[in-house]
Amino acid sequence: MDITELTPKQQKAFNRMKKAYEDCLKENVNFIGWGDSFYAVDRDKIEGSTDSPGSSFYKCVSMENLYLKNEISNIGSAWVDVEPFLITKENN
């Protein structure tokens, strides 16, 4: 059984999602995965992400401390057990 083989309806839905993803990238939307969800953030405001802020700590914002309104739930990996930090381009 090939679990990656989609039905025609599933393939059509997936193709729509790929197109929407491409549109998001063109508009500088970045996606951050955390736990079993993905979150959309403005790529122009983010320098990167890390699970260990280190010397960039003064520029980092914990995902736990953000009001994350642009969420797509239950499509990530439940095995992710680290808290990501976003490295901003400005001091907070």
N, C-alpha and C positions, 0 to 999 in steps of 0.2 A: 504494500500500500504506500503510495506517495502522498504524504500529508501536505506537500506543497502544491499539489495539483488542485486548482480551484475550479468550481463550476463556472459556467459562462456568466451567471449573475454575480458571483463572487468576484470574478476577474474584472467585470465592468465596474463594480464598486471599488475594487482596489485601484484600478486605473484612475478613477475620479480622485481618490485619496492621493495618489502620486502627483496628479496635476495640481491639486490644492497645496501639496507640500512644495512643489516647484514654485508656485505663486508666493508662498510664504517666504521662501528663500530670496526671491527677487525683491521682496519688501523688507528684507533684513530681519525676519523673525527667526529666532534661534530656539531650538528645543532642548530642554534639559530633562533627562530621565532621573527619577528618584523613586525608589520603591517600585510600586506597580503602576506608576503614572508618568506621564510626560507633561511638561509645562512649557508654555510659550513665553519668551522674553524678547525684548527689543535688543537685537544684536549690536546696534550702535552704542548701547550703554554697557556692554559686557566685553571685557578683555579676554576672559576665559573662564574655566571652572576647575576646581580641584577638590580633593577630599582632605587635603592637608595644607592649610593656609600658609604656614611658615612665615617667611619675611614679608609676604603680601598681605598679612593679616589686617593691617589698617585699611586696606581697600576691599576687604571681603565682606559679603553679606551672607549670613546663614540662610539656607532655604527654609529652615524652621521658623525664622523670624519675619518672613515675608507673607503677605496676604496673596496667596497664589490663586488668582481667579481664572487663569487661562489653562485649565487642566483637562487632559484626556486621561481618564482613569482605566485601570485594569488592562493595559496593553504592554506594560513593561515587564520586568522580571522581579518576582517576589524575592529572589535570592540576593538582591542588592541590599547590603547591610551597612553601607557607609553614608554619612551625611555629606552631600555636595555643598560646596561654597561657590558662589559666583564672584569672580574677580572683576570689580567695576572699573571703569575708566576714570572715575572721580573718587575723591575721598568722601566718605559718608558722614 
